[in-house]
Each structure stands twice: as structure tokens, then as C-alpha cells.
Amino acid sequence: RNVIASFHPEGGECIVDVSAHLDSKYEPHYEFLGATDSAAPVGMMLAAAQVLTPALQTHLAAAGDMPCLRMVFFDGEEAYAEWSDTDSTYGARHLAAEWAKSPARFGEGASRLASMRTLMLLDLLGNPRPSLTWQFGNTKPLFARMQSVEQRMREL
């Protein structure tokens, strides 16, 4: 099952969806552990929520309103047999299908999926010093903005 947590969901469409996948996978012959693949990003997200919540509450109290921030923990990322478009990312595909059918909570006409502004997937971050880059030219400004957010979070 996917787990979705929002801060101030009544503040309008979420400005960013930070996500990671939970590595739950049934393996009849051995225990499946995905520590560097998903435990580290999930831990990062939980730590960020713990650090950010008091700051966001203070900001909301002072400003009176703010956009929604959401964290999405996708389940069922791993393949059962062999990685393919149909045997992987079960939770993400399920949520995308559900949100494509659901109207946006705010605004007119768009689906909930189409109203998403930015989805940031944290994946494979369990190494001691991961090297993070952007993959597409049109995401470079978002990547630079997230680097700025990271620096400000270090100061909290």
C-alpha cells in the first residue's frame, strides 16, 4: 500500500511531491531487504518531515496560509519476476491511474495527476556520499532550487 502524508492539504494543490519507494516484496525463499535502495530515502523523508514540521507550522501561523507539501511513499516498486513496464512500480502505477481519474482538488478541469507540479523521487541514495545530478535539461532549474532548499534545511 502506498502511504501519502500532506502538510496543510487545504492550502491548495501541492507545490512539490517528494517521494520514495518502500521495498516490500514477497519472496518465498528468502527475506528481501532493500536498505540502500529505499530505506535511506524513506529515512531522509521522515527526518525532513520531523525537522520541517515546526518551521512550517511557524510559517503557517505567521502567514495565515501556504501551499500544500506532500510526501508519497510508493509500495511495490520491485519486480516479481523480471523488471519490465508491467512487472514493476506497482504502487506508482496504481496511484497514477487513480489520480488520472480523480478531479483536481483545487482549480478547474484538470485531473489530480495533471495538477501535480513537481514529483521528486529519492532513489538509490544509501551510499555514504551519493553524487546527485539532474537527468534532463528542463529540470536543471528545479535541481538548483532543491540544492538551495537543502542548504536552508541544514540551517534549521
C-alpha positions in Angstrom: 0.0 0.0 0.0 1.1 3.5 -0.8 1.4 5.9 2.1 0.7 9.6 1.5 1.3 12.4 4.0 0.5 16.0 3.5 1.3 19.2 5.4 -1.5 21.8 5.0 -3.5 19.9 2.3 -6.2 22.6 2.5 -3.6 25.1 1.2 -4.3 24.3 -2.4 -2.5 22.0 -4.9 0.8 20.7 -3.5 3.8 22.6 -4.8 6.0 19.5 -4.6 5.6 15.8 -4.1 8.6 14.3 -2.5 8.6 10.5 -2.9 10.5 7.3 -2.3 9.5 3.7 -2.7 9.0 1.2 0.1 10.7 -2.1 -0.6 8.0 -4.5 0.4 8.3 -7.6 -1.8 7.1 -11.1 -1.2 9.9 -13.7 -1.7 9.1 -17.2 -0.6 12.7 -18.4 -0.5 14.5 -15.5 1.3 13.9 -12.3 3.2 14.0 -9.3 0.9 15.9 -6.3 2.3 16.3 -3.1 0.3 18.3 -0.9 2.7 20.3 1.3 0.3 17.6 1.3 -2.3 14.8 2.6 -0.3 15.4 2.6 3.5 17.8 5.5 3.2 15.4 7.8 1.2 12.5 6.9 3.4 14.6 7.7 6.4 15.6 11.0 4.8 12.0 11.9 4.2 10.9 11.1 7.7 13.8 13.1 9.1 12.9 16.0 6.8 9.3 15.9 8.0 10.4 15.9 11.6 12.7 18.9 11.0 10.4 20.8 8.7 7.1 20.5 10.6 7.9 23.0 13.4 9.2 25.5 10.8 6.2 25.0 8.6 3.8 25.4 11.5 5.5 28.7 12.5 5.4 29.9 8.9 1.7 29.0 8.5 0.8 30.7 11.8 2.6 33.9 10.7 1.5 33.9 7.1 -2.0 32.6 7.6 -1.8 30.3 4.6 0.7 28.4 2.5 0.8 25.8 -0.3 0.5 22.1 0.5 3.6 19.9 0.7 3.2 16.2 0.2 5.3 13.1 0.8 4.4 9.9 -1.2 5.8 6.5 -0.2 5.2 4.2 -3.1 4.9 0.5 -2.4 5.6 -2.4 -4.7 8.4 -1.0 -6.8 10.3 -4.2 -7.3 9.5 -6.8 -10.0 8.2 -10.2 -9.0 9.9 -12.0 -12.0 11.8 -9.7 -14.3 11.8 -5.9 -14.4 9.5 -4.6 -17.1 6.8 -2.0 -17.7 4.2 -4.4 -16.4 6.3 -6.1 -13.6 7.5 -3.2 -11.5 6.4 0.1 -10.0 3.0 -1.3 -8.9 2.3 1.4 -6.3 3.3 4.3 -8.5 1.3 3.0 -11.5 -1.7 2.4 -9.2 -1.6 5.9 -7.8 -1.1 7.5 -11.2 -4.2 5.6 -12.6 -6.3 6.6 -9.6 -5.3 10.2 -9.7 -5.7 10.4 -13.5 -9.4 9.5 -12.9 -9.8 11.9 -9.9 -10.6 15.6 -10.4 -8.1 18.1 -9.1 -8.9 19.2 -5.6 -8.4 22.8 -6.5 -8.9 24.5 -9.8 -11.0 23.6 -12.8 -10.8 20.7 -15.3 -7.5 19.1 -14.5 -7.2 15.6 -13.0 -5.4 15.3 -9.7 -2.5 13.7 -11.6 -2.3 16.5 -14.2 -2.3 19.1 -11.3 1.0 17.8 -9.8 3.7 20.4 -10.3 6.8 18.5 -9.4 7.5 14.9 -8.3 10.9 14.4 -6.8 11.7 10.7 -6.4 14.5 9.9 -4.0 16.0 6.6 -5.0 19.3 4.7 -4.6 20.7 7.2 -2.0 22.1 4.8 0.6 25.7 5.3 -0.3 27.8 7.4 2.1 28.4 10.2 -0.4 25.9 9.9 -3.2 26.5 12.1 -6.3 23.3 13.7 -7.4 22.8 15.2 -10.8 19.8 16.1 -13.0 18.8 13.9 -15.9 17.1 16.3 -18.2 17.9 19.9 -19.3 14.4 21.2 -18.4 14.8 20.0 -14.8 18.1 21.8 -14.1 16.4 24.9 -12.6 14.4 22.6 -10.2 17.6 20.8 -9.3 19.3 24.1 -8.4 16.3 25.1 -6.4 16.3 21.9 -4.4 20.0 22.4 -3.7 19.1 25.8 -2.3 16.3 24.2 -0.2 18.8 21.6 1.1 21.2 24.4 2.2 18.5 26.2 4.0 17.3 23.0 5.8 20.9 22.5 7.1 20.5 25.8 8.9 17.3 24.7 10.7 
